[in-house]
């Protein structure tokens, strides 16, 4: 029998392993809820980007499929960690909030003092909002803010959104069905009927295991940053679950991943030549505290121009971020435009062809069939 030849680790291979873990290489997931549940939490501060993030992980899906999953409550969108919106499975939101919300709200205490938000203000806003959405009713964000104002709670500046996020982090409200390109706000208990309950240690251990399976190869520091869980608790959880994981050493650091993904080093890591057009804020880039494995440091400012916190859409080739892309806008002249880091040579012909296929896939996802490319 011929010996199995193990793929040599490199940054490109590490990136392709992450693509496999995240459902961006290989068969992907069978449904939008399945993709979100497997990832545990998907970045969703930009709603439209998050819909495509799910779509890229569910072959053949359309934006209407992902929107329908939100409308049915099969996936939910809230502020579970880092003060940032994410998509989650509904049954996971309560126990994750139980772990994260206290620490997150405490970390924002200084900002809340600047905004004049006291514990009494939060209680008053909660009482008013829960009356507004009682009996299964839903309200737009503007209507919730109007309710806050009527209860004597100013929404000026960022005060309104901070009040809303606190009520969501405490598990009183959650964002529910879509109304156009905005989500309506509903009562948590009316919208999410089945919530799991895990104690803190059990919950962190499960969360870490699921993160490393869905994001690996990743480090304990990646998870601690991503989840907001202190590193000491992360390390204790890793001791509980490490026997269910595979370990790699790369450039002096230890990385963890699922045994199934690690086996690709023997069987062949996919996506060596395939190009992907990923949305801004995708987990492939934002799901780690150290992004240099897939994004060369000299190009980081091209993803977040001016450090403004807005991440551009990325082109990924062979497990590495090689550029950004834009579009489409509206109208017949709309185009999906690649903007490779190599401004002289651009994308190679094969990569260009792969990108065109991605552009066509994106337009089909949106329901716009013609792939008008420049």
C-alpha positions as a Markdown table, in Angstrom:
| # | Residue | x | y | z |
|---|---|---|---|---|
| 1 | Unk | 0.0 | 0.0 | 0.0 |
| 2 | Unk | 1.3 | 3.4 | -0.9 |
| 3 | Unk | 2.0 | 5.7 | 2.0 |
| 4 | Unk | -0.4 | 8.6 | 2.5 |
| 5 | Unk | 1.3 | 11.9 | 1.7 |
| 6 | Unk | 0.4 | 14.6 | 4.2 |
| 7 | Unk | -0.1 | 18.1 | 2.8 |
| 8 | Unk | 2.6 | 20.5 | 4.0 |
| 9 | Unk | 1.3 | 23.4 | 6.1 |
| 10 | Unk | 1.5 | 26.9 | 4.7 |
| 11 | Unk | -0.6 | 30.0 | 5.1 |
| 12 | Unk | -2.5 | 29.1 | 2.0 |
| 13 | Unk | -3.3 | 25.6 | 3.3 |
| 14 | Unk | -4.3 | 26.9 | 6.7 |
| 15 | Unk | -6.7 | 29.3 | 4.9 |
| 16 | Unk | -8.1 | 26.5 | 2.8 |
| 17 | Unk | -8.7 | 24.4 | 5.9 |
| 18 | Unk | -10.7 | 27.3 | 7.3 |
| 19 | Unk | -12.7 | 27.4 | 4.1 |
| 20 | Unk | -13.5 | 23.7 | 4.6 |
| 21 | Unk | -14.5 | 24.2 | 8.3 |
| 22 | Unk | -16.8 | 27.1 | 7.4 |
| 23 | Unk | -18.6 | 25.3 | 4.7 |
| 24 | Unk | -17.1 | 27.4 | 2.0 |
| 25 | Unk | -15.3 | 24.5 | 0.5 |
| 26 | Unk | -16.7 | 21.0 | -0.1 |
| 27 | Unk | -20.4 | 20.3 | 0.0 |
| 28 | Unk | -21.4 | 23.2 | 2.2 |
| 29 | Unk | -24.6 | 23.0 | 4.2 |
| 30 | Unk | -28.1 | 21.9 | 3.2 |
| 31 | Unk | -30.1 | 24.9 | 4.5 |
| 32 | Unk | -29.8 | 28.4 | 5.9 |
| 33 | Unk | -30.7 | 27.2 | 9.5 |
| 34 | Unk | -28.2 | 24.4 | 9.2 |
| 35 | Unk | -25.4 | 26.7 | 8.1 |
| 36 | Unk | -26.1 | 29.2 | 11.0 |
| 37 | Unk | -26.4 | 26.4 | 13.5 |
| 38 | Unk | -23.1 | 24.8 | 12.4 |
| 39 | Unk | -21.3 | 28.1 | 12.6 |
| 40 | Unk | -22.9 | 28.9 | 16.0 |
| 41 | Unk | -22.7 | 32.6 | 15.3 |
| 42 | Unk | -22.3 | 34.5 | 12.0 |
| 43 | Unk | -21.3 | 38.2 | 11.8 |
| 44 | Unk | -24.4 | 40.2 | 10.9 |
| 45 | Unk | -23.8 | 43.9 | 11.6 |
| 46 | Unk | -24.5 | 44.4 | 7.8 |
| 47 | Unk | -27.8 | 42.6 | 7.2 |
| 48 | Unk | -27.4 | 42.3 | 3.4 |
| 49 | Unk | -23.8 | 41.0 | 3.8 |
| 50 | Unk | -25.0 | 38.4 | 6.3 |
| 51 | Unk | -27.6 | 37.1 | 3.9 |
| 52 | Unk | -24.9 | 36.4 | 1.3 |
| 53 | Unk | -22.6 | 34.9 | 3.9 |
| 54 | Unk | -25.3 | 32.3 | 4.5 |
| 55 | Unk | -25.9 | 32.0 | 0.8 |
| 56 | Unk | -22.2 | 31.2 | 0.1 |
| 57 | Unk | -22.4 | 28.3 | 2.5 |
| 58 | Unk | -25.7 | 26.8 | 1.2 |
| 59 | Unk | -25.2 | 25.7 | -2.5 |
| 60 | Unk | -28.1 | 26.7 | -4.7 |
| 61 | Unk | -29.8 | 29.0 | -2.1 |
| 62 | Unk | -31.4 | 32.3 | -2.9 |
| 63 | Unk | -31.7 | 35.5 | -0.8 |
| 64 | Unk | -35.5 | 34.7 | -0.5 |
| 65 | Unk | -34.5 | 31.4 | 1.3 |
| 66 | Unk | -32.4 | 33.2 | 3.9 |
| 67 | Unk | -35.0 | 35.9 | 4.4 |
| 68 | Unk | -37.7 | 33.3 | 4.8 |
| 69 | Unk | -35.6 | 31.6 | 7.5 |
| 70 | Unk | -35.5 | 34.9 | 9.4 |
| 71 | Unk | -39.2 | 35.5 | 8.9 |
| 72 | Unk | -40.0 | 32.0 | 10.3 |
| 73 | Unk | -37.7 | 32.5 | 13.3 |
| 74 | Unk | -35.5 | 29.5 | 12.2 |
| 75 | Unk | -32.5 | 31.9 | 12.5 |
| 76 | Unk | -32.4 | 35.0 | 14.7 |
| 77 | Unk | -30.3 | 38.2 | 14.7 |
| 78 | Unk | -29.1 | 39.8 | 18.0 |
| 79 | Unk | -26.2 | 41.2 | 19.9 |
| 80 | Unk | -24.7 | 38.0 | 21.6 |
| 81 | Unk | -21.1 | 39.2 | 22.0 |
| 82 | Unk | -18.7 | 42.0 | 21.3 |
| 83 | Unk | -21.6 | 44.4 | 21.0 |
| 84 | Unk | -22.0 | 43.2 | 17.4 |
| 85 | Unk | -25.0 | 41.7 | 15.6 |
| 86 | Unk | -24.7 | 38.1 | 14.7 |
| 87 | Unk | -27.0 | 35.4 | 13.3 |
| 88 | Unk | -27.7 | 32.4 | 15.5 |
| 89 | Unk | -29.9 | 29.4 | 15.9 |
| 90 | Unk | -32.9 | 30.5 | 18.1 |
| 91 | Unk | -32.3 | 27.7 | 20.6 |
| 92 | Unk | -28.7 | 28.9 | 21.2 |
| 93 | Unk | -29.3 | 32.6 | 21.8 |
| 94 | Unk | -30.5 | 32.4 | 25.4 |
| 95 | Unk | -27.7 | 30.4 | 26.9 |
| 96 | Unk | -25.0 | 32.4 | 25.0 |
| 97 | Unk | -26.6 | 35.6 | 26.3 |
| 98 | Unk | -26.5 | 34.1 | 29.8 |
| 99 | Unk | -22.7 | 33.7 | 29.4 |
| 100 | Unk | -21.9 | 37.0 | 27.7 |
| 101 | Unk | -24.4 | 39.7 | 28.5 |
| 102 | Unk | -23.3 | 40.6 | 32.0 |
| 103 | Unk | -19.7 | 41.1 | 31.1 |
| 104 | Unk | -20.6 | 43.0 | 27.9 |
| 105 | Unk | -23.0 | 45.4 | 29.6 |
| 106 | Unk | -20.4 | 46.0 | 32.3 |
| 107 | Unk | -17.7 | 46.8 | 29.7 |
| 108 | Unk | -20.1 | 49.4 | 28.1 |
| 109 | Unk | -20.9 | 51.0 | 31.5 |
| 110 | Unk | -18.7 | 54.0 | 30.7 |
| 111 | Unk | -20.4 | 54.6 | 27.4 |
| 112 | Unk | -23.8 | 54.2 | 29.1 |
| 113 | Unk | -22.9 | 56.9 | 31.6 |
| 114 | Unk | -21.9 | 59.2 | 28.8 |
| 115 | Unk | -25.3 | 58.6 | 27.3 |
| 116 | Unk | -27.1 | 59.1 | 30.6 |
| 117 | Unk | -28.4 | 55.5 | 30.7 |
| 118 | Unk | -29.1 | 54.3 | 34.3 |
| 119 | Unk | -30.5 | 51.0 | 35.5 |
| 120 | Unk | -33.8 | 52.8 | 36.1 |
| 121 | Unk | -33.8 | 54.0 | 32.5 |
| 122 | Unk | -33.3 | 50.5 | 31.2 |
| 123 | Unk | -36.2 | 49.2 | 33.3 |
| 124 | Unk | -38.4 | 52.1 | 32.1 |
| 125 | Unk | -37.5 | 51.4 | 28.5 |
| 126 | Unk | -38.1 | 47.7 | 28.9 |
| 127 | Unk | -41.5 | 48.2 | 30.4 |
| 128 | Unk | -42.6 | 50.5 | 27.6 |
| 129 | Unk | -41.2 | 48.3 | 24.9 |
| 130 | Unk | -42.7 | 45.1 | 26.2 |
| 131 | Unk | -46.1 | 46.7 | 26.3 |
| 132 | Unk | -45.6 | 47.8 | 22.7 |
| 133 | Unk | -44.9 | 44.3 | 21.5 |
| 134 | Unk | -47.2 | 42.4 | 23.9 |
| 135 | Unk | -49.4 | 39.6 | 22.5 |
| 136 | Unk | -47.1 | 38.7 | 19.6 |
| 137 | Unk | -47.0 | 42.2 | 18.1 |
| 138 | Unk | -44.0 | 43.5 | 16.2 |
| 139 | Unk | -42.6 | 47.0 | 15.9 |
| 140 | Unk | -40.1 | 48.7 | 13.7 |
| 141 | Unk | -37.0 | 50.2 | 15.2 |
| 142 | Unk | -38.5 | 53.6 | 14.6 |
| 143 | Unk | -41.6 | 52.6 | 16.5 |
| 144 | Unk | -39.6 | 51.2 | 19.4 |
| 145 | Unk | -37.6 | 54.4 | 19.6 |
| 146 | Unk | -40.9 | 56.4 | 19.6 |
| 147 | Unk | -42.1 | 54.2 | 22.4 |
| 148 | Unk | -38.9 | 55.0 | 24.3 |
| 149 | Unk | -39.5 | 58.7 | 23.8 |
| 150 | Unk | -43.1 | 58.5 | 25.0 |
| 151 | Unk | -41.7 | 56.8 | 28.2 |
| 152 | Unk | -39.4 | 59.7 | 28.7 |
| 153 | Unk | -36.3 | 58.0 | 27.3 |
| 154 | Unk | -34.4 | 60.1 | 24.8 |
| 155 | Unk | -33.1 | 58.3 | 21.7 |
| 156 | Unk | -30.9 | 61.1 | 20.6 |
| 157 | Unk | -27.4 | 60.3 | 19.4 |
| 158 | Unk | -26.8 | 56.6 | 20.0 |
| 159 | Unk | -28.9 | 56.4 | 23.1 |
| 160 | Unk | -31.8 | 54.7 | 21.3 |
| 161 | Unk | -29.7 | 51.9 | 19.8 |
| 162 | Unk | -27.9 | 51.3 | 23.1 |
| 163 | Unk | -31.2 | 51.0 | 24.9 |
| 164 | Unk | -32.5 | 48.6 | 22.3 |
| 165 | Unk | -29.3 | 46.5 | 22.4 |
| 166 | Unk | -29.3 | 46.3 | 26.2 |
| 167 | Unk | -32.9 | 45.0 | 26.1 |
| 168 | Unk | -31.9 | 42.4 | 23.5 |
| 169 | Unk | -28.8 | 41.4 | 25.4 |
| 170 | Unk | -30.9 | 40.8 | 28.5 |
| 171 | Unk | -33.2 | 38.6 | 26.6 |
| 172 | Unk | -36.3 | 40.8 | 26.7 |
| 173 | Unk | -36.4 | 41.6 | 23.0 |
| 174 | Unk | -35.1 | 40.1 | 19.8 |
| 175 | Unk | -35.1 | 41.1 | 16.2 |
| 176 | Unk | -37.8 | 39.1 | 14.3 |
| 177 | Unk | -39.3 | 39.1 | 10.8 |
| 178 | Unk | -38.2 | 41.4 | 8.1 |
| 179 | Unk | -40.0 | 44.4 | 6.8 |
| 180 | Unk | -38.2 | 45.3 | 3.6 |
| 181 | Unk | -34.6 | 45.6 | 4.5 |
| 182 | Unk | -35.2 | 46.2 | 8.2 |
| 183 | Unk | -36.1 | 43.8 | 11.0 |
| 184 | Unk | -39.0 | 44.2 | 13.3 |
| 185 | Unk | -38.6 | 44.0 | 17.0 |
| 186 | Unk | -40.5 | 41.3 | 19.0 |
| 187 | Unk | -40.7 | 40.0 | 22.5 |
| 188 | Unk | -38.0 | 37.3 | 23.1 |
| 189 | Unk | -40.4 | 34.8 | 24.7 |
| 190 | Unk | -43.0 | 35.3 | 21.9 |
| 191 | Unk | -40.5 | 34.7 | 19.1 |
| 192 | Unk | -38.3 | 32.0 | 20.6 |
| 193 | Unk | -40.3 | 29.3 | 22.2 |
| 194 | Unk | -37.6 | 26.7 | 22.7 |
| 195 | Unk | -34.4 | 27.9 | 24.5 |
| 196 | Unk | -31.7 | 25.7 | 25.8 |
| 197 | Unk | -30.2 | 26.2 | 29.3 |
| 198 | Unk | -26.6 | 25.5 | 30.0 |
| 199 | Unk | -24.5 | 26.4 | 33.0 |
| 200 | Unk | -21.6 | 28.7 | 32.4 |
| 201 | Unk | -18.8 | 26.0 | 32.3 |
| 202 | Unk | -20.8 | 23.6 | 30.2 |
| 203 | Unk | -21.8 | 26.4 | 27.9 |
| 204 | Unk | -18.3 | 27.7 | 27.3 |
| 205 | Unk | -17.0 | 24.2 | 26.7 |
| 206 | Unk | -19.7 | 23.6 | 24.1 |
| 207 | Unk | -19.3 | 27.0 | 22.5 |
| 208 | Unk | -15.5 | 26.5 | 22.2 |
| 209 | Unk | -15.8 | 23.1 | 20.7 |
| 210 | Unk | -18.3 | 24.3 | 18.1 |
| 211 | Unk | -16.2 | 27.3 | 17.3 |
| 212 | Unk | -13.1 | 25.3 | 16.8 |
| 213 | Unk | -15.0 | 22.8 | 14.6 |
| 214 | Unk | -16.5 | 25.5 | 12.5 |
| 215 | Unk | -13.6 | 27.9 | 12.4 |
| 216 | Unk | -10.5 | 25.8 | 12.8 |
| 217 | Unk | -7.6 | 25.9 | 12.5 |
| 218 | Unk | -7.9 | 28.5 | 15.2 |
| 219 | Unk | -6.2 | 29.2 | 18.5 |
| 220 | Unk | -7.6 | 29.6 | 22.0 |
| 221 | Unk | -6.9 | 33.4 | 21.7 |
| 222 | Unk | -9.0 | 33.5 | 18.6 |
| 223 | Unk | -12.0 | 32.1 | 20.5 |
| 224 | Unk | -11.4 | 34.3 | 23.5 |
| 225 | Unk | -11.4 | 37.4 | 21.3 |
| 226 | Unk | -14.3 | 36.3 | 19.2 |
| 227 | Unk | -16.6 | 35.3 | 22.0 |
| 228 | Unk | -15.5 | 37.8 | 24.7 |
| 229 | Unk | -14.8 | 34.9 | 27.1 |
| 230 | Unk | -11.8 | 35.5 | 29.4 |
| 231 | Unk | -8.7 | 33.5 | 28.3 |
| 232 | Unk | -8.5 | 31.7 | 31.7 |
| 233 | Unk | -12.0 | 30.3 | 31.2 |
| 234 | Unk | -11.2 | 29.5 | 27.5 |
| 235 | Unk | -8.2 | 27.4 | 28.6 |
| 236 | Unk | -10.2 | 25.6 | 31.2 |
| 237 | Unk | -12.8 | 24.7 | 28.5 |
| 238 | Unk | -10.1 | 23.6 | 26.1 |
| 239 | Unk | -8.9 | 21.1 | 28.6 |
| 240 | Unk | -12.4 | 19.6 | 28.7 |
| 241 | Unk | -12.8 | 19.3 | 24.9 |
| 242 | Unk | -9.3 | 18.9 | 23.5 |
| 243 | Unk | -9.7 | 15.1 | 23.1 |
| 244 | Unk | -12.5 | 15.8 | 20.6 |
| 245 | Unk | -10.2 | 17.9 | 18.4 |
| 246 | Unk | -7.1 | 17.7 | 16.3 |
| 247 | Unk | -4.1 | 19.9 | 16.9 |
| 248 | Unk | -1.7 | 21.5 | 14.5 |
| 249 | Unk | 1.5 | 23.5 | 15.2 |
| 250 | Unk | 2.1 | 26.3 | 12.8 |
| 251 | Unk | 4.6 | 29.2 | 13.0 |
| 252 | Unk | 5.2 | 28.5 | 16.7 |
| 253 | Unk | 1.5 | 28.5 | 17.7 |
| 254 | Unk | -1.0 | 25.7 | 18.4 |
| 255 | Unk | -4.1 | 25.5 | 16.4 |
| 256 | Unk | -7.2 | 23.4 | 16.9 |
| 257 | Unk | -9.7 | 22.0 | 14.4 |
| 258 | Unk | -12.1 | 19.1 | 13.9 |
| 259 | Unk | -10.5 | 15.7 | 13.1 |
| 260 | Unk | -12.6 | 15.6 | 9.9 |
| 261 | Unk | -11.0 | 18.8 | 8.6 |
| 262 | Unk | -7.6 | 17.8 | 9.8 |
| 263 | Unk | -8.0 | 14.5 | 7.7 |
| 264 | Unk | -8.0 | 16.7 | 4.6 |
| 265 | Unk | -4.3 | 17.1 | 5.1 |
| 266 | Unk | -4.0 | 13.4 | 4.2 |
| 267 | Unk | -6.9 | 13.3 | 1.6 |
| 268 | Unk | -6.3 | 16.6 | -0.2 |
| 269 | Unk | -7.3 | 20.1 | 1.0 |
| 270 | Unk | -9.9 | 21.5 | -1.5 |
| 271 | Unk | -10.1 | 24.9 | -3.1 |
| 272 | Unk | -6.5 | 25.2 | -4.2 |
| 273 | Unk | -7.5 | 27.2 | -7.3 |
| 274 | Unk | -11.1 | 28.2 | -6.8 |
| 275 | Unk | -12.0 | 31.9 | -6.3 |
| 276 | Unk | -14.7 | 33.1 | -3.9 |
| 277 | Unk | -16.4 | 36.4 | -3.7 |
| 278 | Unk | -17.2 | 36.8 | 0.0 |
| 279 | Unk | -19.3 | 39.5 | 1.6 |
| 280 | Unk | -17.9 | 42.2 | 3.9 |
| 281 | Unk | -17.7 | 41.2 | 7.5 |
| 282 | Unk | -17.5 | 37.5 | 6.6 |
| 283 | Unk | -16.4 | 35.0 | 9.3 |
| 284 | Unk | -13.6 | 33.8 | 7.1 |
| 285 | Unk | -11.8 | 37.1 | 7.9 |
| 286 | Unk | -13.5 | 38.5 | 11.0 |
| 287 | Unk | -13.8 | 35.3 | 12.9 |
| 288 | Unk | -10.2 | 35.5 | 14.3 |
| 289 | Unk | -8.2 | 37.9 | 16.3 |
| 290 | Unk | -5.1 | 37.3 | 14.1 |
| 291 | Unk | -6.2 | 37.7 | 10.4 |
| 292 | Unk | -2.7 | 37.7 | 9.0 |
| 293 | Unk | -2.8 | 34.0 | 8.0 |
| 294 | Unk | -5.3 | 34.8 | 5.2 |
| 295 | Unk | -4.7 | 38.5 | 4.8 |
| 296 | Unk | -1.2 | 39.9 | 4.2 |
| 297 | Unk | -0.5 | 42.8 | 6.6 |
| 298 | Unk | 0.4 | 45.2 | 3.8 |
| 299 | Unk | -3.1 | 44.8 | 2.4 |
| 300 | Unk | -5.1 | 45.1 | 5.6 |
| 301 | Unk | -5.9 | 48.8 | 5.1 |
| 302 | Unk | -7.4 | 48.0 | 1.7 |
| 303 | Unk | -10.1 | 45.9 | 3.4 |
| 304 | Unk | -11.0 | 48.6 | 6.0 |
| 305 | Unk | -10.0 | 51.8 | 4.4 |
| 306 | Unk | -9.1 | 54.5 | 6.9 |
| 307 | Unk | -9.8 | 52.1 | 9.8 |
| 308 | Unk | -13.4 | 53.1 | 9.7 |
| 309 | Unk | -14.7 | 49.7 | 10.8 |
| 310 | Unk | -16.5 | 49.0 | 7.5 |
| 311 | Unk | -15.1 | 45.8 | 5.9 |
| 312 | Unk | -15.2 | 45.6 | 2.2 |
| 313 | Unk | -16.2 | 42.5 | 0.2 |
| 314 | Unk | -13.2 | 40.2 | -0.3 |
| 315 | Unk | -11.9 | 38.0 | -3.1 |
| 316 | Unk | -10.4 | 34.8 | -1.8 |
| 317 | Unk | -8.2 | 32.6 | -4.0 |
| 318 | Unk | -6.5 | 29.4 | -2.8 |
| 319 | Unk | -7.3 | 30.3 | 0.9 |
| 320 | Unk | -5.9 | 33.8 | 0.7 |
| 321 | Unk | -7.5 | 37.2 | 0.4 |
| 322 | Unk | -6.2 | 38.6 | -2.9 |
| 323 | Unk | -8.5 | 41.6 | -3.4 |
| 324 | Unk | -11.9 | 43.2 | -2.9 |
| 325 | Unk | -14.9 | 43.6 | -5.1 |
| 326 | Unk | -17.8 | 45.9 | -5.5 |
| 327 | Unk | -21.4 | 45.8 | -6.7 |
| 328 | Unk | -23.9 | 45.3 | -8.1 |
| 329 | Unk | -25.8 | 48.5 | -7.7 |
| 330 | Unk | -29.1 | 49.1 | -9.4 |
| 331 | Unk | -30.1 | 49.3 | -13.0 |
| 332 | Unk | -28.9 | 47.5 | -16.2 |
| 333 | Unk | -25.5 | 49.1 | -16.0 |
| 334 | Unk | -24.8 | 47.5 | -12.6 |
| 335 | Unk | -21.6 | 45.5 | -12.5 |
| 336 | Unk | -19.7 | 43.1 | -10.2 |
| 337 | Unk | -16.2 | 44.6 | -10.3 |
| 338 | Unk | -13.1 | 42.8 | -9.0 |
| 339 | Unk | -10.4 | 45.0 | -7.4 |
| 340 | Unk | -7.4 | 42.8 | -6.9 |
| 341 | Unk | -4.5 | 43.8 | -4.7 |
| 342 | Unk | -2.2 | 43.3 | -7.7 |
| 343 | Unk | -3.2 | 46.4 | -9.6 |
| 344 | Unk | -0.7 | 45.8 | -12.4 |
| 345 | Unk | -1.4 | 42.2 | -13.4 |
| 346 | Unk | -4.9 | 41.8 | -11.9 |
| 347 | Unk | -6.4 | 38.4 | -11.7 |
| 348 | Unk | -4.9 | 35.6 | -13.8 |
| 349 | Unk | -7.1 | 34.3 | -16.6 |
| 350 | Unk | -8.2 | 31.2 | -14.6 |
| 351 | Unk | -8.9 | 33.3 | -11.5 |
| 352 | Unk | -10.8 | 35.9 | -13.6 |
| 353 | Unk | -13.0 | 33.1 | -15.0 |
| 354 | Unk | -13.7 | 31.8 | -11.5 |
| 355 | Unk | -14.5 | 35.2 | -10.3 |
| 356 | Unk | -17.0 | 35.7 | -13.2 |
| 357 | Unk | -18.7 | 32.4 | -12.1 |
| 358 | Unk | -18.9 | 33.8 | -8.5 |
| 359 | Unk | -20.4 | 37.1 | -9.8 |
| 360 | Unk | -23.0 | 35.1 | -11.7 |
| 361 | Unk | -23.7 | 33.1 | -8.6 |
| 362 | Unk | -24.1 | 36.3 | -6.5 |
| 363 | Unk | -26.6 | 37.8 | -9.0 |
| 364 | Unk | -28.6 | 34.5 | -9.1 |
| 365 | Unk | -28.7 | 34.6 | -5.3 |
| 366 | Unk | -30.1 | 38.2 | -5.5 |
| 367 | Unk | -32.5 | 37.2 | -8.3 |
| 368 | Unk | -30.7 | 39.2 | -11.0 |
| 369 | Unk | -29.7 | 36.7 | -13.7 |
| 370 | Unk | -27.5 | 38.7 | -16.1 |
| 371 | Unk | -23.9 | 38.9 | -14.8 |
| 372 | Unk | -23.1 | 42.3 | -16.4 |
| 373 | Unk | -19.4 | 42.3 | -15.7 |
| 374 | Unk | -16.7 | 44.9 | -16.5 |
